[in-house]
Amino acid sequence: MTDEQLVFVIVNLNSDATKDKLIRRYYDSIYAFAYRRIGSAHDAYDATQEIFIKAMNALPSFDKRRASFKTWLYAIASNHLRDCLRLHKITVELPQDLPGEERFEDIVELRGLARQIMLWLEANDSGAYRIVEMKIFLDMTFDQIGQTLGIPPNTVKTRYYAAVRKCRKEFSQHGN
C-alpha cells in the first residue's frame, strides 16, 4: 500500500495495525533525522515518539495534493525539533568515539558555525530559514520544498541562493 492509502485507512477506519505499519515505514529515518539535529540518542528517541504522536493526531489534516506524506511528516519533524531546540528541552551528549583532536576541533567549529548561521537566519529571515532547513537537513529538492510551502520551485531556488549569499556576507564580515 502507498503512504496515501495507509493514511486513508487510518483516518477512515482508525486501524491500529495500519498506524503501526506507517510508523514502522518511517521510524528509523525520523529517528536518524532527530539524532542528527539533536545529537543525543535519548532526546532523539523522545522527540521521535512525540513527532509520531503529533503526526497521527494531525493525519485528518493531511492533504496529498499539497505534499507527499513523507514531505508532510518531515515538516512536522522539522518544526518539532526546532521547537525542542529553541525551548532548550535538549541536552547535548558527546559521541563515544570522538575523532582525533585536530579533526574534533574542525567538527566543533563547523557545527558551531552552522548553528550560528541557522539562528541568524531564523531571526532575520524566517522564510529563508525554512527553505535552508528543508534543503540541508531534510535533503528535499527545490520541487518538494515548493510543493510543501505552496510556492514555485524557481522561487524556492532563488530564495535559497539569496539566503546563502546573505549568510556569506554576514559571516564573512564577522571574521567567520
N, C-alpha and C positions, 0 to 999 in steps of 0.2 A: 504494500500500500504506500501511496505517496504521503508526504507530510500533510498535505491539504486534506486528503481522505481521512487520515488519522484524526486531524483536528475536527472534521465534520462528525465523525463517530463520537468523539469525546464530548463535543458541545451538544449533540442531539440525543445521545444515548447514555451519556455520563459513564462510560465504560472505564473502570479502573485498570483493566488489563491493557486497554489501548493507551491510557495515560502512561503506564509503565513502559510500553513499547516505545512511545515517542520520547520519553525521558531517557531511556537507555540509548536511543539512537544518538543523542546529543550530549549525554552526561560527560563523557571523557573530554570532549572538545571544549565544553563550557568550563569544566574544572581547570583544564590547561590554560585557557584564556584568563581565568580568575587568578591562577597561580602566577602567571607571567606578570599580571598587573600588580598583584599584592606582594608576592614573594614569600608568603607564609602558607605552608600546607594546611595548617589548622584553620586559618582565616579563609583560605580559598575553599575549603570544604564547606564551611558555614555559609559563605557567600553563594556557593553553587546551590546549596539547599534553598536559600532564600530566593535566588533567581528563578528556580523552577516553581516554587510556590507562587511567586508573582506571575509567572508565565501561565501557569494553569488557571489561576484566578482571572486572568485577562483574556483567555482564549476566546470567549464570545466576541471580543472586540477585534480579533484578528481578521484582516481583510486581504485576501490573496491577490487582489488587484493592485494594492499599494506596494506590497513587498512579498518576497518569498518567506516561508516560515522561518528558515534559517536566519535571514536578514532581520526579521522581526525579533526573533529570540536574542540575537546578538545585540540588538539595540536595547532591549531590556537589560541584558547583562552589562552592557557598557554604562548605562545610566545608573544601575545599582552599584557597580563598582566605583564609579565616580563619586556617588553619594557616600559610600563607605569610606573612601579615602579622604573626602572633604570633612566628614564628621569625625575623623581620627578614630574610627572603630577598628582600625587595622594596626596590628603590631608587626614590627619588622623582624624577620627571622633570617639569620645568615645561613647559607648553604653549608652542608657538612664538608664538602671537598672544595675548599677555596683555591682559586688559581694562584700561581706564583705572585710574589709581591709586586713586581712591575706590572703584570697583567691585571692584577686586582685593582691597583690604583687607576689604571685606564678604565676599567669597567665601572668603578665607583664614580669616576669623573663623568663618564658618558651618561650613566643613569641619572646622576645629579643634574646634568645639563638638560637631559630630556625632560625631567620633572620640572625644571625651571621654565623651559620652553612651553610645556603644556599648561602650567599655572599662568604664565604670562598670556598665552593665547586665550585661556578661559576668561581671564579678567578683562582683556582688551578686545576680543572678537569671538564671542561665544559661537557664532555660526561657523567660523573657520575652525574653531576648536573641535566641533562635532565632525566636520569633514576630515580633518587631520587624524583625529582619533579613529574614525571608521577606516580610513585608508591604511594607517600604520598598524594599529592594534588589532583591528578586525580583519585586515587583509582583504578589504572589499574593493571591488572595481569601481571606477567612476560611474558606470551604469547602475550598479547596485546601490551606491550611495544616493544617486539622483532619484532612483525609484523609492528608496526609503524616505528621503526628505521631500519628495514631490517637486524636484527641480530638474531641469535638463542636465544631462551628463556633461555637456560642454561648460555649463555654468559651474558645476562642481569642480571640474578640472581647472577652470580659471581661478576660482576662489582658493583652491588648494595651492596652486603655484604662487598666488598673491600672498598667501599666508607664509609660505616658505621664504619668499623674498623679504617680507616684513620681519620675520624671525631672524634671518641672516643679518639684516640691517640693525635690528635692535641688539642682538647679542654680539655682533662684531664691534659695536660702539662701546660695549662694556668690557672689552678685552676678553670675551669668552669665545 
